[in-house]
Amino acid sequence: MSDIQPILDKAIAGERLNPEDGVALLRSHDLIAIGEAANAVTKRLHPEPYRTYNIDRNVNYTNACAAICDFCAFYRPVGHDEVYVLSKEALHQKVRETVELGGDQILMQGGLHPTLPLEWYEEMLAGLKEEFPQVNVHGFSPPELFHFHKISKLPLKTVLERLKVAGLGSIPGGGGEILVDRVRKAITRGKVLTDDWLNVMRVWHEIGGRSTATMMFGHIETLEERVEHFERVRQLQDETGGFTAFISWTHQPPDSAPWYGGDRKDGTDMSKLPPAGAFEYLKTQAVSRLYLDNVPNIQSSWVTQGEKIGQTALFFGANDMGSLMIEENVVSQAGTVYHLTVDTIRRCIREAGYIPRQRNVRYEYLDEPTDFDEPSTPSRVALPVLS
């Protein structure tokens, strides 16, 4: 019997894991045992024959950013000749195209623009709400929202309430990276630290909002710090119950990012760090499912892993294939570009033995299953070679 089997049995039985359990699982190389346990937990939490996806579009309203993140190839420093702010016309055209493709949501994020006032964001949201009332704006990561709070000099709760009234529907978990200050201080400057990231989510949940939580791993963090990230998310979920899903993905080393220099103070160039492979991705996702016993949904990250690993993730704790992502600008700037169609996503779900269903941010179904969507035999999935 594997030395981690007692920990896996505990999770399968619905008992809460502790940090030592989480670290032991991440240190283990028994990927299959961990994956089987995560799959068992997923089936206990989601016995329905469906696995879900959604259709949205990443809209990055600006790439100007006052913060410096050593892993980000998307942003441009203030004053750079490639800085942009989307016009109302350009933004509305992107949303219109999303609606025409069957989407009900936009994921809207940008850099920490140093001068745009809170009223600018309110007007943008109000304009979207007026023209596209059926579209949910899943927008503004905690670093952005904390930045709005600092720029406006208003209480955080006031900022969030005003944005909610203007049309903000839910908050993505962007900018989470690793929720440990040692890591955040090492790889970012001028960006929100752990307690304030979590407090943005806490206050949003307190005023009735819902959000997702994320983790970007596979860079300078330790395994203990990955588990500390899980622990902080789980503690806040115990307190508020406001997270609908957890999404993890691997650090994508940027091909080049000359506008911030690349070399960190300790001499590490994050563009030279070897990317975490599929083995580490699947194991970490599976452990997140076992550890986050109070977060209802786990999303696959095919955007960073590709179609086959994204599909395989449905056997390693994920019950959701994530978004069609009509447009994606941040990860692709680092050189990682995967594109799937709705038909491909639905096929991946069917081949995994489930019926595909489109859902919204609250994981409510938006369609009805058809005879065409009857699942294939799961054994037809060809498992890829893991690196």
C-alpha positions in Angstrom: 0.0 0.0 0.0 1.2 3.5 -0.8 2.5 5.5 2.2 0.0 8.2 1.2 -3.0 5.9 1.1 -4.2 6.7 4.6 -4.3 10.4 3.6 -6.2 9.6 0.4 -8.7 7.4 2.3 -9.3 10.3 4.7 -10.1 12.7 1.8 -12.3 10.2 0.0 -14.3 9.7 3.2 -14.9 13.4 3.4 -12.5 14.1 6.3 -10.5 17.4 6.2 -6.9 17.2 5.3 -4.3 19.2 7.3 -1.3 21.1 5.9 1.0 18.2 6.6 -1.2 15.9 4.6 -1.2 18.3 1.7 2.6 18.6 1.7 2.9 14.8 1.8 0.7 14.5 -1.2 2.6 17.1 -3.2 5.9 15.3 -2.4 4.6 12.0 -3.5 5.2 10.7 -7.1 2.2 8.4 -6.9 0.2 10.4 -9.5 -2.3 7.7 -10.3 -3.3 7.1 -6.7 -3.7 10.8 -6.1 -5.6 11.2 -9.3 -8.0 8.3 -8.5 -8.7 9.8 -5.0 -9.4 13.2 -6.5 -11.7 11.6 -9.1 -13.5 9.8 -6.3 -14.0 13.0 -4.4 -15.2 14.8 -7.6 -17.8 12.0 -8.2 -19.0 12.3 -4.6 -19.4 16.0 -5.0 -20.7 15.8 -8.5 -22.5 12.5 -9.1 -24.5 14.0 -12.0 -23.5 12.7 -15.5 -22.5 16.2 -16.7 -19.3 18.1 -16.9 -19.4 21.8 -17.7 -17.8 24.6 -19.6 -18.7 28.2 -20.4 -18.3 30.6 -23.2 -16.7 33.9 -22.5 -14.0 36.3 -23.8 -11.0 37.8 -22.0 -11.2 41.5 -22.5 -8.1 43.4 -21.3 -9.2 47.0 -21.2 -5.7 48.3 -20.7 -2.2 47.0 -20.5 -0.8 50.0 -18.6 0.3 48.9 -15.1 2.0 50.6 -12.2 3.0 47.3 -10.7 6.0 45.2 -11.8 5.5 41.4 -12.1 8.5 39.4 -13.1 6.4 36.7 -14.8 4.1 39.0 -16.9 4.8 39.5 -20.5 1.5 41.4 -21.1 1.8 44.6 -19.2 3.6 47.8 -20.3 4.9 50.4 -17.9 3.3 53.8 -17.8 4.7 55.9 -20.7 5.6 52.9 -22.9 4.7 53.5 -26.6 2.6 50.3 -26.6 0.3 51.3 -23.8 -3.4 51.3 -24.7 -6.9 51.8 -23.2 -9.8 50.3 -25.1 -12.4 52.7 -26.4 -16.0 52.2 -25.6 -16.6 51.3 -29.2 -13.9 48.7 -29.3 -15.1 47.2 -26.0 -18.7 46.9 -27.1 -17.7 45.3 -30.4 -15.8 42.6 -28.5 -18.8 41.9 -26.3 -21.2 41.9 -29.3 -19.0 39.3 -31.0 -19.1 37.2 -27.8 -22.9 37.3 -27.6 -23.1 36.3 -31.3 -21.0 33.2 -30.5 -23.3 32.2 -27.7 -21.4 33.7 -24.8 -23.0 35.1 -21.7 -19.9 36.5 -19.9 -16.8 38.6 -20.4 -13.7 38.2 -18.2 -12.5 41.7 -18.0 -9.1 42.5 -16.5 -6.3 45.0 -17.0 -3.2 46.5 -15.5 -3.1 48.8 -12.6 -3.7 52.0 -14.5 -2.2 54.9 -12.5 -4.7 57.6 -13.5 -8.1 56.2 -14.5 -10.6 57.3 -11.8 -13.3 55.1 -10.2 -15.9 56.9 -12.2 -14.3 55.7 -15.5 -14.9 52.1 -14.4 -18.4 52.8 -13.3 -19.3 54.4 -16.7 -17.8 51.5 -18.5 -19.8 49.0 -16.5 -23.0 51.0 -16.8 -22.6 51.2 -20.6 -22.1 47.4 -20.8 -25.1 46.8 -18.6 -27.3 49.0 -20.6 -26.4 47.6 -24.0 -25.8 43.9 -23.0 -28.0 43.3 -19.9 -27.7 39.5 -20.5 -23.9 39.5 -20.2 -22.2 38.9 -16.8 -19.1 41.0 -16.3 -16.6 38.8 -14.4 -14.2 41.5 -13.9 -11.4 43.2 -12.0 -9.0 41.0 -10.1 -8.3 41.7 -6.4 -5.1 43.6 -7.2 -7.1 45.9 -9.5 -9.9 46.4 -7.0 -7.5 47.2 -4.2 -5.8 49.6 -6.6 -9.1 51.4 -7.2 -9.6 51.6 -3.5 -6.1 53.3 -3.1 -6.5 55.6 -6.1 -10.0 56.8 -5.1 -9.2 57.0 -1.3 -12.6 55.5 -0.6 -13.3 52.5 1.7 -12.9 49.2 -0.1 -16.5 48.3 0.7 -17.7 51.6 -0.9 -15.7 50.9 -4.0 -17.1 47.4 -4.4 -20.7 48.4 -3.7 -20.5 51.2 -6.3 -19.0 48.8 -8.9 -21.7 46.2 -8.1 -24.4 48.8 -8.6 -22.8 49.9 -11.9 -22.9 46.4 -13.3 -20.0 44.2 -11.9 -21.4 40.7 -11.7 -18.6 38.6 -10.2 -14.8 38.7 -9.5 -12.1 36.5 -11.0 -9.3 35.2 -8.9 -6.6 36.8 -11.0 -3.4 38.1 -9.3 -3.5 35.4 -6.7 -0.3 33.8 -7.9 0.8 32.3 -4.5 -0.9 33.7 -1.5 2.3 33.8 0.6 4.0 37.2 1.1 7.5 35.8 0.8 6.7 34.8 -2.8 4.6 37.8 -3.7 7.3 40.2 -2.5 9.9 38.3 -4.5 8.2 38.2 -7.8 6.1 41.4 -7.8 6.5 45.1 -6.8 3.7 47.5 -6.2 1.0 44.8 -6.0 -1.4 43.7 -3.3 -0.1 41.3 -0.7 -1.9 38.2 0.7 -4.1 39.6 3.4 -5.4 42.4 1.2 -6.0 40.1 -1.8 -8.1 37.9 0.5 -9.9 40.9 2.1 -11.1 42.1 -1.3 -12.7 38.7 -1.8 -14.0 38.7 1.8 -15.7 42.1 1.4 -17.1 41.2 -2.0 -18.6 38.0 -0.5 -20.1 40.0 2.4 -22.0 42.2 0.0 -23.5 39.2 -1.8 -20.9 38.7 -4.5 -19.4 35.5 -5.9 -15.9 34.9 -7.2 -13.4 32.4 -8.2 -10.0 31.6 -6.6 -6.8 30.9 -8.6 -3.2 29.8 -8.1 -0.2 30.2 -10.5 2.5 27.7 -9.4 5.7 26.1 -10.6 8.1 29.1 -10.2 9.9 30.0 -6.9 7.3 28.7 -4.4 7.9 25.7 -2.2 5.5 22.8 -1.8 4.7 24.1 1.7 3.8 27.4 0.2 1.4 25.8 -2.3 -0.4 24.2 0.6 -0.4 27.5 2.5 -2.2 29.0 -0.5 -4.8 26.2 -0.4 -5.1 26.7 3.3 -5.8 30.5 3.0 -8.4 29.9 0.3 -10.1 27.2 2.4 -10.1 29.4 5.5 -11.8 32.2 3.7 -14.3 29.9 2.1 -15.2 28.6 5.6 -15.8 32.2 6.6 -17.8 33.4 3.6 -18.7 30.5 1.2 -18.3 32.9 -1.7 -15.9 31.0 -4.0 -17.6 29.1 -6.8 -14.5 27.5 -8.2 -10.8 27.0 -7.9 -8.4 27.2 -10.9 -4.7 26.4 -10.9 -2.2 26.7 -13.7 1.5 26.5 -14.2 3.8 29.5 -14.6 4.5 30.2 -18.2 8.0 31.6 -18.6 7.8 34.7 -20.9 9.8 34.5 -24.2 10.9 38.0 -23.5 9.9 41.0 -21.5 12.4 43.7 -22.0 10.2 46.4 -20.5 10.9 45.2 -16.9 14.3 43.8 -17.3 13.7 40.1 -16.3 16.4 39.7 -13.7 15.2 39.7 -10.1 17.2 41.0 -7.2 18.3 37.4 -6.3 19.7 36.9 -9.8 16.9 34.6 -11.1 15.5 35.4 -14.5 11.9 34.1 -14.5 12.0 33.7 -18.2 14.7 31.1 -17.8 12.8 29.0 -15.2 11.8 25.6 -16.6 8.1 25.3 -16.9 6.3 22.8 -14.7 5.1 19.8 -16.8 1.9 18.0 -17.1 2.8 15.5 -14.3 3.2 18.4 -11.8 0.1 20.2 -13.1 -2.2 17.1 -12.7 -0.9 16.3 -9.3 -1.3 19.8 -8.0 -4.8 20.1 -9.4 -5.7 16.7 -7.8 -4.4 17.8 -4.5 -6.4 21.0 -4.7 -9.5 18.9 -5.1 -8.6 16.8 -2.1 -7.7 19.8 0.1 -10.3 22.3 -0.8 -13.2 20.3 0.5 -15.5 23.4 0.7 -14.9 24.8 -2.8 -17.6 23.1 -5.0 -15.9 23.2 -8.4 -12.4 22.7 -9.9 -11.6 24.0 -13.4 -9.3 22.4 -15.8 -6.6 24.7 -17.3 -6.4 23.6 -21.0 -5.3 27.2 -21.8 -1.9 26.5 -20.4 -1.8 22.7 -20.8 -3.5 22.0 -24.1 -6.4 19.8 -25.2 -5.2 16.4 -24.0 -4.0 17.4 -20.6 -7.0 19.6 -20.2 -9.2 16.6 -20.9 -7.2 14.3 -18.7 -7.7 16.8 -15.9 -11.3 15.6 -15.8 -9.9 12.4 -14.2 -7.8 14.4 -11.8 -10.3 16.4 -9.8 -11.8 18.8 -12.4 -15.5 18.8 -13.0 -15.3 21.8 -15.4 -13.4 22.4 -18.6 -13.3 26.1 -18.1 -14.0 28.6 -20.8 -14.0 28.6 -24.5 -12.0 31.8 -24.1 -12.7 33.5 -27.4 -9.9 35.9 -26.8 -6.9 35.5 -24.5 -4.0 38.0 -24.3 -2.0 37.5 -21.1 -0.9 33.8 -21.2 -0.4 34.0 -25.0 2.0 37.0 -24.5 4.3 34.6 -22.7 4.4 32.3 -25.7 1.8 29.7 -24.7 -1.1 29.6 -27.2 -3.7 26.9 -27.2 -7.1 27.3 -28.9 -10.1 25.0 -28.6 -13.5 25.3 -30.2 -16.8 24.7 -28.5 -17.1 21.5 -30.5 -13.7 20.3 -29.3 -14.5 21.1 -25.7 -17.8 19.2 -25.9 -16.1 16.3 -27.6 -13.4 16.2 -24.8 -16.2 16.0 -22.2 -18.1 13.3 -24.1 -14.9 11.2 -24.6 -14.3 11.4 -20.9 -17.7 9.7 -20.3 -19.8 12.7 -19.5 -22.5 14.8 -21.0 -21.3 18.4 -21.8 -23.4 21.3 -20.4 -22.8 25.0 -20.9 -23.0 26.9 -17.5 -22.8 30.4 -16.2 -20.5 31.8 -13.5 -22.7 30.4 -10.7 -22.6 26.9 -12.3 -26.2 27.0 -13.4 -26.9 25.1 -16.7 -27.7 27.3 -19.7 -28.7 24.5 -22.1 -30.5 21.2 -22.2 -28.6 17.9 -23.0 -29.4 16.3 -26.3 -29.1 12.8 -27.7 -26.1 14.0 -29.7 -24.4 14.7 -26.3 -24.5 11.1 -25.0 -21.0 10.3 -23.7 -18.5 8.0 -25.3 -16.9 5.2 -23.4 -14.2 6.8 -21.1 -11.6 4.2 -22.2 -11.4 5.9 -25.5 -9.5 8.8 -24.0 -5.8 8.3 -25.0 -3.8 9.5 -22.0 -0.8 11.6 -23.1 2.8 11.1 -22.1 3.4 13.1 -19.0 6.5 15.2 -18.6 
